[in-house]
């Protein structure tokens, strides 16, 4: 979170605009951040693999991992919801049609200039939501998109 805020502050102080997307773009393969576990299963069906992460459950589909858990304090009356999506397969696309395996140039053509972020897991092109504390993270490898993630900061 600190590195995201630092990137935003740095862009703001340099006169550049922060690249943003709407929450409606924080969706992969028809599953959106904040969807309930029931909604995920209705869209994608039962996951071929699932495992506990310590923060919730990961549902592994071909080319897409969906993480569900409690976005707020666990409560018997509340449903687990999607808090992260990670796509590596060519059919796990954003609503605007950005998919893993597509040319990396399509990222800028689709969403404009990104923030380039260095994370523990590599270098990413990022777009922050203009409606929430979530963001779209695109990993590239050479000339192609290797992964797309939609992530929320609690």
C-alpha positions in Angstrom: 0.0 0.0 0.0 2.8 2.4 0.9 4.4 1.9 -2.5 1.1 2.5 -4.3 0.5 5.8 -2.4 4.1 6.8 -3.0 3.7 6.3 -6.7 0.5 8.3 -6.7 2.1 11.1 -4.7 5.1 11.1 -7.0 2.9 11.4 -10.1 0.9 14.1 -8.5 3.9 16.2 -7.5 5.5 15.8 -11.0 2.4 17.2 -12.7 1.6 13.9 -14.4 -1.8 12.5 -14.1 -2.4 9.2 -12.3 -3.6 6.5 -14.6 -7.0 5.3 -13.5 -9.7 2.8 -14.4 -13.2 2.4 -13.2 -14.1 -0.5 -10.8 -16.0 -2.0 -13.7 -12.6 -2.8 -15.3 -11.5 -4.7 -12.2 -13.0 -7.9 -13.6 -11.5 -10.9 -15.3 -13.4 -13.7 -17.2 -16.7 -12.2 -16.0 -15.8 -12.3 -12.3 -15.4 -8.9 -10.5 -13.7 -7.9 -7.3 -16.4 -7.9 -4.6 -18.4 -10.7 -6.2 -19.7 -13.3 -3.7 -18.4 -16.8 -3.7 -21.9 -17.9 -5.0 -21.5 -15.5 -8.0 -18.1 -16.9 -8.8 -19.5 -20.4 -8.9 -22.5 -19.3 -11.0 -20.2 -17.7 -13.6 -17.3 -20.2 -13.6 -18.7 -23.4 -12.1 -16.9 -25.5 -9.5 -13.1 -25.0 -9.4 -11.0 -27.9 -10.5 -8.6 -27.0 -7.6 -9.1 -25.1 -4.5 -6.9 -24.4 -1.4 -6.9 -22.4 1.7 -4.5 -19.4 1.8 -4.8 -18.3 5.4 -6.7 -15.2 4.2 -9.4 -17.1 2.4 -9.8 -19.7 -0.3 -8.2 -19.8 -3.8 -10.3 -21.2 -6.6 -8.0 -22.4 -9.5 -9.4 -22.5 -12.9 -7.5 -22.9 -16.2 -5.6 -19.6 -16.5 -7.4 -17.9 -13.7 -7.2 -17.9 -9.9 -9.9 -16.3 -7.8 -9.3 -15.5 -4.2 -12.3 -15.2 -1.9 -12.5 -14.2 1.8 -14.1 -11.7 4.1 -13.4 -8.2 3.0 -14.5 -7.0 6.4 -14.4 -8.8 9.7 -15.7 -12.4 9.5 -19.4 -12.6 10.5 -21.8 -15.5 10.2 -24.3 -13.2 8.3 -21.7 -12.0 5.8 -20.6 -13.7 2.6 -17.1 -14.3 1.4 -16.2 -12.1 -1.5 -13.6 -11.8 -4.2 -10.6 -9.8 -3.1 -8.1 -10.7 -5.8 -8.0 -12.1 -9.3 -5.0 -13.4 -11.2 -5.1 -14.3 -14.9 -2.5 -16.0 -17.0 -4.7 -17.7 -19.6 -5.8 -16.1 -22.9 -9.5 -16.3 -22.0 -9.3 -14.5 -18.7 -9.8 -11.0 -20.1 -10.8 -7.6 -18.7 -14.1 -6.1 -19.9 -12.2 -3.9 -22.3 -10.7 -7.0 -23.9 -7.2 -7.0 -22.5 -6.0 -10.6 -22.2 -2.8 -12.5 -21.1 -0.9 -13.4 -24.3 -1.9 -10.3 -26.1 0.8 -7.9 -27.4 2.1 -5.6 -24.5 1.4 -2.6 -26.7 -2.3 -3.3 -26.2 -2.0 -2.3 -22.5 -1.3 1.4 -23.4 -3.7 1.4 -26.3 -6.5 0.1 -24.0 -5.9 2.1 -20.8 -3.4 4.8 -21.5 0.0 5.4 -19.9 0.5 3.3 -16.8 2.4 3.7 -13.6 5.5 1.4 -13.8 5.8 -0.4 -10.4 8.6 -2.5 -9.0 7.1 -5.2 -6.7 8.6 -8.2 -5.0 7.3 -10.4 -7.8 8.6 -8.3 -10.7 7.8 -5.2 -12.7 4.3 -4.3 -13.5 2.2 -1.7 -15.4 -0.6 -0.5 -13.0 -3.8 1.5 -13.2 -5.5 2.6 -10.0 -9.3 2.7 -9.5 -10.9 6.1 -9.4 -13.6 4.6 -7.2 -11.9 2.3 -4.6 -8.6 1.2 -3.1 -8.2 -1.4 -5.9 -6.0 -1.5 -9.0 -5.3 -3.4 -12.2 -1.8 -4.8 -12.5 -0.4 -6.1 -15.8 2.8 -8.1 -16.0 4.6 -8.2 -19.3 7.3 -10.4 -20.6 9.1 -9.1 -23.7 6.4 -8.0 -26.1 3.5 -9.9 -24.6 1.2 -9.7 -21.5 2.1 -12.6 -19.2 -0.5 -11.8 -16.4 -3.3 -9.5 -15.4 -4.4 -9.1 -11.8 -7.1 -7.2 -10.1 -6.2 -6.5 -6.5 -7.8 -4.6 -3.5 -6.0 -3.2 -0.5 -8.1 -3.9 2.6 
